[in-house]
Amino acid sequence: MRATAFVVMLAACVLVPATAEGFQYMVDQGGNGHFLTITEALDVVEAGDRILVWPGTYAPSTGETMPLVMKSGVILEGKGLPWSNIIDAEGLSRVMVCSGLDSYTKISRLTFTGGATVSGDGAGMRLINLGPNDSPDFNSLIFRDNHAQRFGGGLYADSTTGQAVFNSCRFSNNTASSGGGLFSSGGLNPVGVVNSVFDGNSVTGYGGGLLIVDSGSDPDLSRDLVLQRLTFSGNSADLGGAAISTYVNTRFWDTIIAFSESDTEPIDCHDGANVVLECCDVFGNAGGNYVGCIEGQMNELGNFSANPIFCGVGYEPNDPYSLEVSSPCADENNILCDNVGARPVKCGIPWLHLHLEWLEYYFGFGGEEICQNLVFENAGDEDLYWQLSAYETMAGGGGSRGSGGPDAHGYRWVDSDEPGGPNFDWQDISSVGTQVTLGDDDATLVVLPFTFPFYDSNWFEIALSSNGYITFGSDWTASANGPIPDPSQPNEFVAPFWEDLDPSMGGTIHYHYDPTNGEFIIQFTEIPLGIIGVPGEYTFQVILHEDGTILFKYLEMQGYTEGATIGIENIDGYIGLEVAYNEPYVHDELVVRIAEVPPQPEWLSLGQIWGVMSPGQVAEVQVCVEASELDPGTYECMLVLVSNDFNVGQYEIPLTVQVFPTGIEEGPDALLSFPGNYPNPFNPKTNIAYDLPEPARVDLRVYDVAGRLVRVILDGVPSEAGPHTAVWDGRDGRGARLASGVYMCRLEVDGEMLTRRMVLLK
């Protein structure tokens, strides 16, 4: 049971105590939460309550009253990643005001943007009046594109006596008169910042990224403010401190200060304050590096000056400041220091780069086998898991919401909403089946009455989990569902409705063998959802057939149904068939059939169907078409390449086969047959096939897609009747290699013309 991990949208709302400390509330603009706006939630919450903000943009135009006023003791969290949960003031006011917050207050995983102040401070957030010794928690926040007329474009923090701590935050492209990203003022404890990035902030005064002052009239320079693991990049200031300006003795550890864009020194010190650097990289700043108040500190205490080698937006578009493995800031590449900077050595994503977006095959009637390579590579910096499957598009499989697959093993699914899909019926086994008693996050072994084939193995027993799945693997009790496929546990499972269910709160579970139909039935009856405050009660079955067919049947699915995983997965999690994942799919009186069918048409073969690619590795998967048994006509197939690519999880690659009737006229007045070229696509050369029913003079020319003639292959050449082949080497008439692209080949014989498309790849 997840009593505090409130990670779902609500289909209906029942407010009940979530923990002893308070209530949990959901904000969701889709209408599935307790409130549509954060404003409404903040109006009713009290200390100890939690607000979870579902992904979306919350702004005055969506009903928010700006600035939002945070309450002490409340937890305000975004769902998922911070850049998915946006609070936008739309240039009308500052975004949020925080006053008098205690140590139980927490704000995390949110983006504050569009804040503006005409005469005030802190356009993104204004933090003031902390209580004595109080330290509210600010984690994984983004302050971007805010503008303050005075101080603190992203954040103004007057800590007075307490100390707020900002961890794993980003201050980006904010502007102000001083303190572009952050202005910190505190009599005893200026704001604490760790593991945070300041990039692209600018000011007309001091402290492009960060300005630290002591609010007392007589600054205490006997103490040091210590800031650790920060990254400053691309900040600017007109007067001083392109990256940092401070009135307080400050020590920076493991910090990158790089690429400041203005001619002022990167760090500016005031009123006798000192800055000490330790294990810092200061590099590429327009105003110099170890200059001003940090002059002479290079090569002292582990300091150095070298390009930090960030990953960049191509790898991490929402936070590009992780480090390449070759970075001098990586702990493996420097002797004295740990990892330098706010982000780890991890450019962060597997990235599938597909070299070819379609395949075409041309045969004369009776043609045999042609093979081409599907080429793709892992252009990212993490292992790429991929699986390749195919389905014949003329058969209609895989394209609609009511059907899908195949996976790389050959499983497909279809539901009762699909024309030609299975019919829903319900055989209630609660009175005849064997009852299983399970607690929360519990499981038990059940022996099957037959050997059940599943992927590449045969099984005689299953682990029945209380959380709505059965498995042949090792993780029996996972309550937090995940996508399919996924190498993390659990694997080797069949999931009719994998969710955080809790049969200890009600309902029953039975299993029963029906020998007449050769099926083993497991029935969950009125099992409640185990997330406090979220309504849900479900009656469904999973049915295993001796031939390997699987049925999911749903009788009554009441309450919240959008947070489950439905599908199957193999032993290592590299191959799987996902019917639904955290989406509104399942409904009452629905049945899903999963069956193993040939993963591709009989005339198609794939050299490899799954794999793991290291960064930089290239895969060449042979895709072969055997056309000797195909009648003349056009055959279409879709290759499906699924991976854990950060940006595109699935590519669909059309495959077309054309079989031409050799020696048979193509139309009422046609005099010849033109099967086309093979291979196609090609590199560096291709064969162009044609068939003449009688002797004739032949013209064969190649044009680009704009209609310009690029090569004459045959010019009125006398030819005998029968099949012929010409070769084109991908060059123009002057012998120069042509660029990759689509070219048109035109065959002309005695006034009859036929044209075929050719694809040149390099």
JONOR-V784248 format. One record per residue. RES is the residue in one small letter. PSI is psi in whole degrees, 0 to 359 (none if undefined). NEAR is the number of other ideal C-beta (glycine too) atoms within 10 Angstrom. D_LAST is the distance of its C-alpha to the last C-alpha in Angstrom with 1 decimal. Layout:
# JONOR-V784248
RES/PSI/NEAR/D_LAST, RES/PSI/NEAR/D_LAST
This chain:
# JONOR-V784248
m/138/16/54.8, r/97/17/53.1, a/335/13/56.1, t/344/12/54.3, a/84/13/50.6, f/85/21/50.6, v/30/16/47.0, v/160/25/47.3, m/152/20/48.0, l/135/25/51.5, a/334/17/52.2, a/163/11/55.9, c/122/14/57.8, v/118/10/60.7, l/118/11/61.8, v/157/10/63.1, p/130/12/63.4, a/320/20/60.2, t/177/13/61.6, a/339/6/65.0, e/336/14/63.8, g/199/17/63.0, f/159/18/60.9, q/138/24/57.2, y/145/27/55.9, m/132/23/52.6, v/120/24/51.3, d/119/19/48.8, q/346/17/48.1, g/359/13/47.4, g/9/10/51.1, n/7/18/50.8, g/185/22/52.4, h/327/20/55.9, f/154/22/55.0, l/339/19/52.6, t/156/18/52.9, i/325/24/53.3, t/313/18/56.4, e/320/18/58.2, a/317/24/57.5, l/335/22/58.7, d/332/12/61.9, v/342/14/63.0, v/158/21/61.7, e/171/11/64.1, a/134/14/63.8, g/347/15/62.2, d/160/21/60.1, r/135/21/56.3, i/125/26/54.0, l/124/24/50.5, v/119/27/48.2, w/150/21/45.6, p/139/17/42.2, g/181/18/42.4, t/124/17/43.6, y/117/27/47.3, a/168/19/48.7, p/325/16/51.7, s/344/10/50.0, t/10/15/49.9, g/1/14/53.5, e/144/22/53.6, t/115/14/56.5, m/146/22/55.3, p/151/23/55.8, l/143/23/55.8, v/111/13/58.6, m/146/20/58.0, k/144/20/60.9, s/141/18/62.0, g/1/18/61.5, v/146/23/58.8, i/122/21/55.4, l/115/26/52.6, e/142/18/49.2, g/152/27/45.9, k/126/19/44.1, g/224/12/40.9, l/148/14/39.0, p/327/21/40.7, w/357/18/38.2, s/346/17/38.7, n/96/24/42.5, i/127/20/43.1, i/113/26/46.5, d/116/21/46.2, a/353/25/49.3, e/32/17/47.6, g/12/14/49.2, l/336/15/52.7, s/180/20/54.1, r/163/26/53.3, v/313/31/51.5, m/146/25/54.0, v/130/16/57.3, c/118/25/58.3, s/132/14/62.0, g/36/15/64.1, l/142/26/61.6, d/182/16/62.8, s/349/17/61.0, y/356/15/60.3, t/139/23/58.1, k/133/16/54.3, i/129/26/51.5, s/156/18/47.9, r/50/22/44.3, l/156/27/44.8, t/128/27/43.3, f/118/28/45.8, t/163/26/44.5, g/15/25/45.9, g/146/32/49.2, a/139/22/51.3, t/135/24/54.8, v/316/9/56.8, s/357/7/59.3, g/192/16/58.6, d/159/24/56.6, g/75/32/53.8, a/324/34/51.7, g/311/34/49.6, m/141/29/52.6, r/116/25/56.1, l/117/25/57.5, i/165/17/61.2, n/48/14/64.5, l/144/28/63.5, g/161/15/66.5, p/127/8/67.8, n/11/12/65.6, d/144/19/63.3, s/84/18/59.6, p/157/24/57.4, d/123/16/54.0, f/118/27/50.9, n/136/17/47.6, s/54/20/43.9, l/152/24/44.6, i/128/25/42.5, f/110/31/44.3, r/146/23/42.0, d/44/22/42.5, n/152/32/46.3, h/120/20/48.7, a/134/31/52.2, q/329/15/54.5, r/261/19/56.1, f/147/29/54.9, g/74/37/52.2, g/310/36/49.4, g/313/37/48.0, l/132/36/51.1, y/119/28/54.7, a/111/29/56.4, d/96/24/60.1, s/341/23/60.8, t/266/17/64.5, t/323/14/65.8, g/180/21/63.2, q/118/20/59.6, a/144/27/56.5, v/126/14/53.5, f/118/26/49.9, n/134/16/47.4, s/46/19/43.6, c/168/25/43.7, r/131/24/41.5, f/109/31/43.0, s/126/24/40.3, n/36/20/40.6, n/155/33/44.4, t/154/22/46.8, a/178/31/50.5, s/322/20/53.1, s/151/25/52.9, g/66/37/51.2, g/309/37/48.0, g/312/38/46.7, l/131/32/49.9, f/121/31/53.6, s/126/32/55.7, s/131/24/59.5, g/133/24/61.9, g/318/15/65.4, l/324/16/64.8, n/84/19/61.4, p/160/24/58.6, v/143/26/55.7, g/136/20/53.7, v/134/27/49.9, v/148/17/47.6, n/38/19/43.9, s/157/27/43.2, v/136/24/40.8, f/113/31/41.9, d/137/23/39.1, g/15/22/39.1, n/152/32/42.8, s/149/21/44.9, v/160/32/48.6, t/348/14/50.9, g/245/19/53.2, y/147/26/52.7, g/75/34/50.3, g/314/39/46.9, g/314/36/45.9, l/133/31/49.2, l/124/31/52.9, i/126/28/55.6, v/160/24/59.3, d/122/23/62.6, s/350/15/64.6, g/154/11/67.9, s/338/6/69.9, d/91/7/70.1, p/138/17/66.7, d/104/11/67.0, l/11/14/65.1, s/350/6/66.4, r/159/11/63.7, d/137/14/59.9, l/126/21/57.4, v/124/14/54.7, l/135/23/51.2, q/149/18/48.4, r/63/22/44.7, l/157/25/43.7, t/123/27/40.6, f/126/32/41.1, s/128/27/38.1, g/27/21/38.0, n/164/33/41.7, s/152/24/44.0, a/142/32/47.7, d/325/16/49.6, l/320/17/52.7, g/151/24/51.8, g/67/34/49.8, a/325/35/46.3, a/311/35/45.6, i/140/34/49.1, s/135/29/52.7, t/143/28/55.6, y/6/22/59.4, v/141/23/59.7, n/123/21/59.3, t/138/22/55.8, r/124/16/54.0, f/127/26/50.2, w/143/20/48.7, d/50/25/45.1, t/141/25/44.0, i/129/27/41.0, i/103/30/41.9, a/153/26/38.9, f/32/21/37.4, s/140/30/40.6, e/347/18/40.1, s/165/21/43.7, d/2/13/45.6, t/160/25/48.3, e/149/25/48.6, p/326/31/46.5, i/131/31/49.8, d/131/26/53.1, c/144/21/56.5, h/154/17/59.7, d/38/12/63.4, g/5/9/63.3, a/153/21/60.7, n/149/14/58.5, v/128/22/55.0, v/128/18/54.1, l/142/23/50.6, e/124/18/49.8, c/50/22/46.4, c/150/29/44.7, d/115/28/41.6, v/115/27/42.3, f/144/20/39.3, g/25/17/37.8, n/135/28/40.7, a/329/13/41.4, g/11/21/45.1, g/169/16/44.8, n/274/20/44.6, y/75/21/47.8, v/170/15/50.1, g/226/16/53.1, c/358/17/54.8, i/15/26/52.2, e/138/11/52.4, g/0/8/52.7, q/354/18/51.3, m/140/16/47.9, n/10/10/48.1, e/141/13/51.1, l/34/15/51.2, g/9/18/47.5, n/151/23/46.2, f/174/19/43.2, s/105/17/40.8, a/153/16/37.1, n/121/15/34.0, p/342/23/34.2, i/74/17/30.4, f/158/24/30.4, c/317/22/27.7, g/167/13/27.3, v/338/10/27.0, g/334/12/23.4, y/317/21/24.9, e/81/19/28.4, p/335/12/28.8, n/351/13/32.5, d/87/21/33.5, p/21/18/30.9, y/15/22/33.4, s/167/22/32.8, l/144/26/31.9, e/156/20/29.0, v/336/13/30.1, s/1/11/30.1, s/137/25/32.4, p/347/18/35.7, c/350/30/37.4, a/140/21/36.6, d/335/17/39.7, e/345/9/38.0, n/1/18/37.2, n/147/18/40.7, i/320/6/43.9, l/340/11/46.6, c/162/21/45.2, d/192/14/43.8, n/130/19/40.8, v/134/28/41.0, g/173/28/40.3, a/339/27/40.5, r/157/26/37.4, p/175/14/36.3, v/93/20/33.6, k/97/16/31.2, c/351/24/28.3, g/344/18/29.0, i/143/22/26.3, p/143/22/23.9, w/110/21/20.7, l/118/24/18.3, h/114/13/14.8, l/123/15/13.2, h/339/15/9.4, l/128/15/10.4, e/358/11/13.5, w/162/12/14.6, l/139/21/14.8, e/141/21/16.3, y/137/26/18.2, y/131/26/20.3, f/146/25/23.2, g/157/21/26.3, f/132/19/29.5, g/2/13/30.1, g/153/21/26.5, e/235/9/25.9, e/137/13/23.1, i/134/17/19.3, c/139/13/17.3, q/160/22/13.9, n/128/16/12.8, l/116/22/13.2, v/128/14/11.5, f/162/25/13.3, e/160/18/14.9, n/101/25/18.2, a/6/19/17.8, g/199/24/21.6, d/18/21/24.5, e/160/18/26.2, d/140/14/25.7, l/123/25/23.8, y/129/22/25.6, w/155/25/23.7, q/144/21/24.7, l/132/26/23.0, s/177/25/25.2, a/150/25/25.2, y/151/27/27.7, e/112/19/28.3, t/332/17/28.4, m/339/11/30.9, a/349/10/33.3, g/7/13/33.3, g/150/18/32.9, g/350/20/31.6, g/339/12/31.4, s/171/14/34.9, r/338/10/36.9, g/7/18/39.2, s/164/22/36.7, g/172/25/33.6, g/189/27/31.5, p/161/23/30.8, d/182/31/30.2, a/344/26/28.3, h/334/20/31.6, g/8/20/32.4, y/136/25/35.0, r/159/21/35.3, w/151/26/37.9, v/145/23/39.8, d/175/24/43.0, s/350/17/46.1, d/348/16/45.0, e/135/17/42.3, p/130/9/43.4, g/1/8/44.0, g/180/18/44.0, p/155/17/46.8, n/141/6/50.3, f/129/15/52.0, d/164/9/55.2, w/121/14/57.0, q/104/14/59.0, d/123/15/60.9, i/5/18/61.5, s/337/14/63.3, s/344/7/66.7, v/345/11/65.7, g/170/18/63.0, t/124/11/63.3, q/142/10/63.2, v/130/18/61.2, t/117/11/62.4, l/146/20/59.7, g/192/13/59.9, d/134/16/57.4, d/56/19/54.1, d/167/17/55.6, a/162/21/54.6, t/154/14/56.2, l/139/9/55.3, v/130/15/55.9, v/132/7/56.0, l/150/15/54.3, p/355/16/56.4, f/167/17/53.5, t/124/10/50.3, f/122/21/47.5, p/129/16/43.9, f/118/21/41.4, y/238/21/37.7, d/16/9/38.0, s/166/12/41.7, n/137/12/45.2, w/146/15/47.7, f/357/11/51.4, e/159/11/52.0, i/160/26/50.6, a/120/20/51.2, l/115/21/52.3, s/144/24/51.6, s/345/26/53.8, n/27/28/50.7, g/25/24/49.7, y/162/31/47.4, i/151/21/47.9, t/152/23/46.0, f/4/21/45.7, g/204/16/44.5, s/341/10/46.3, d/105/16/46.4, w/344/22/49.1, t/22/17/50.2, a/125/20/47.3, s/334/20/48.5, a/106/12/45.5, n/159/21/43.0, g/177/17/39.2, p/171/15/36.0, i/132/25/34.5, p/161/26/32.6, d/119/18/33.7, p/340/13/34.1, s/156/10/37.3, q/151/15/40.6, p/157/24/41.9, n/178/22/39.7, e/57/23/40.5, f/163/28/42.4, v/118/22/43.4, a/98/29/44.0, p/328/27/45.9, f/76/24/46.8, w/107/27/45.9, e/176/27/47.8, d/82/25/50.6, l/157/30/53.4, d/89/25/56.9, p/348/23/59.1, s/344/17/61.9, m/354/14/62.5, g/171/11/63.1, g/177/16/61.9, t/160/17/61.6, i/129/21/59.1, h/158/19/59.8, y/154/21/58.2, h/142/20/59.3, y/127/17/58.4, d/96/14/58.8, p/335/10/59.1, t/317/6/59.5, n/0/12/56.0, g/44/14/54.5, e/145/21/53.4, f/122/21/54.0, i/131/21/54.6, i/128/22/54.5, q/125/23/56.0, f/121/23/56.0, t/116/22/59.0, e/45/15/59.5, i/128/27/57.7, p/157/19/57.6, l/139/26/54.8, g/25/22/55.4, i/116/26/54.5, i/132/16/57.7, g/356/19/58.1, v/118/25/55.5, p/142/16/56.9, g/135/24/55.5, e/126/18/57.0, y/137/26/55.0, t/116/21/55.9, f/167/22/53.1, q/153/25/52.4, v/131/25/49.7, i/125/21/50.3, l/129/25/48.9, h/153/17/49.2, e/329/16/49.5, d/2/12/46.4, g/353/15/44.3, t/143/16/44.3, i/135/23/44.9, l/137/18/46.7, f/125/24/47.2, k/136/23/50.2, y/114/24/51.4, l/301/19/55.0, e/119/14/55.8, m/90/19/53.5, q/141/16/55.6, g/218/15/54.7, y/120/22/51.4, t/6/21/48.6, e/8/17/45.5, g/21/22/45.0, a/163/29/44.3, t/132/28/41.5, i/124/28/41.5, g/196/28/39.4, i/159/27/38.8, e/149/29/36.9, n/188/26/36.4, i/328/15/37.9, d/3/15/35.4, g/11/20/34.3, y/340/22/30.6, i/137/25/31.1, g/167/26/33.4, l/109/24/34.3, e/118/20/35.3, v/316/25/37.7, a/148/20/38.7, y/112/18/38.7, n/54/16/41.0, e/158/13/41.1, p/95/14/43.7, y/304/18/43.2, v/149/21/46.1, h/174/12/49.4, d/148/13/52.6, e/52/13/52.8, l/143/20/49.1, v/139/21/47.7, v/130/28/44.2, r/130/20/43.3, i/125/24/40.7, a/152/18/40.0, e/123/19/37.6, v/166/12/35.9, p/129/13/33.0, p/350/21/29.9, q/167/22/27.9, p/156/20/28.9, e/332/10/30.1, w/359/19/27.3, l/138/21/24.6, s/143/15/24.2, l/132/17/22.3, g/333/13/21.8, q/143/15/22.7, i/350/20/24.5, w/164/19/25.0, g/173/16/24.4, v/128/16/24.8, m/130/21/22.0, s/161/11/23.1, p/131/17/21.7, g/351/10/18.3, q/143/14/17.9, v/135/12/14.8, a/138/20/15.7, e/102/13/14.2, v/122/18/16.8, q/126/12/17.2, v/112/24/18.2, c/141/14/20.2, v/126/26/22.1, e/110/18/25.3, a/6/21/26.5, s/335/12/29.5, e/6/8/32.0, l/136/19/30.5, d/160/9/32.4, p/139/16/30.8, g/187/11/29.5, t/133/10/26.9, y/134/21/26.3, e/143/14/24.9, c/154/23/24.2, m/121/17/23.2, l/136/21/21.5, v/115/20/23.0, l/107/23/21.5, v/139/24/24.3, s/178/24/24.4, n/29/20/26.5, d/137/23/23.9, f/325/17/26.0, n/315/10/24.7, v/109/11/23.5, g/341/12/25.3, q/129/11/23.9, y/138/18/20.7, e/123/15/21.3, i/107/19/18.4, p/141/13/19.6, l/126/23/19.4, t/134/16/20.7, v/128/23/22.1, q/124/19/23.7, v/118/23/26.2, f/146/24/27.6, p/89/16/31.2, t/129/18/30.7, g/3/15/33.5, i/138/12/34.7, e/142/13/34.7, e/345/15/32.4, g/181/8/35.1, p/325/5/38.7, d/8/8/38.0, a/147/15/34.7, l/359/16/34.8, l/167/23/31.6, s/138/23/29.0, f/81/24/25.3, p/331/23/23.5, g/201/24/20.1, n/155/25/17.0, y/141/20/15.9, p/163/19/13.7, n/113/24/12.5, p/166/20/9.9, f/161/18/8.4, n/122/12/6.2, p/350/12/7.6, k/164/13/10.9, t/155/23/13.1, n/132/15/16.9, i/114/24/18.8, a/140/23/22.2, y/162/25/25.4, d/123/19/29.1, l/129/20/32.1, p/343/15/35.5, e/164/12/37.2, p/143/11/36.5, a/166/18/34.9, r/138/13/32.9, v/130/21/29.3, d/133/16/27.0, l/114/21/23.2, r/152/18/21.3, v/133/22/17.9, y/154/15/18.2, d/178/16/16.2, v/344/10/17.5, a/0/6/20.2, g/7/7/21.6, r/134/8/20.9, l/125/12/20.7, v/339/17/17.6, r/134/20/18.4, v/116/13/21.5, i/315/18/21.0, l/136/17/24.6, d/88/10/27.6, g/35/10/30.7, v/125/13/30.3, p/133/8/33.3, s/145/16/32.3, e/164/9/34.5, a/150/13/34.9, g/184/12/32.7, p/144/13/29.1, h/157/17/26.6, t/129/11/22.9, a/156/18/20.9, v/133/10/17.5, w/132/21/14.8, d/14/13/12.3, g/17/21/10.1, r/160/15/12.5, d/187/15/15.3, g/342/11/19.0, r/1/7/19.1, g/4/8/16.4, a/142/10/14.0, r/136/12/10.3, l/158/17/9.6, a/158/10/7.9, s/145/12/5.9, g/189/12/9.1, v/133/11/12.1, y/152/21/13.9, m/130/15/17.4, c/124/24/18.7, r/124/15/22.5, l/127/24/24.9, e/125/18/28.4, v/114/21/31.4, d/44/12/34.9, g/348/7/34.3, e/134/16/32.5, m/137/13/29.0, l/145/20/26.4, t/141/13/23.0, r/151/21/20.0, r/138/14/16.8, m/145/23/13.4, v/118/20/10.1, l/124/21/6.9, l/148/15/3.8, k/none/11/0.0
